[in-house]
Amino acid sequence: MNAYVSVIGMDKKGIIKAVATVLSDLGANILDINQTIVKGCFTMVMFVDLTDLTTDLAGLKLALSVPSTELDVKIKVQHEAIFSAMHTI
């Protein structure tokens, strides 16, 4: 199972590290990553493989709520099928 993890907020040190650490600690593998900063606004999308995830999707979302709160960024996790369906016209 694959998913997209998106992060949006004001740029600050440690965002990528914090999100990547949670993913790694829970067994997720980052397959692709794209990030940009526009006028101080940080945006990142990660495509992750959840095959070896040691928790369920709800547990992953809960774990990512920690860096979300600490760094004051919004983090969303969407299953690949849902993400793809939302972006199909």
Secondary structure, DSSP 8 states (H G I E B T S, - for coil): -EEEEEEEEE--TTHHHHHHHHHHHTT-EEEEEEEEEETTEEEEEEEEE-TT-SS-HHHHHHHHHHHHHHHT-EEEEEEHHHHHHHT--
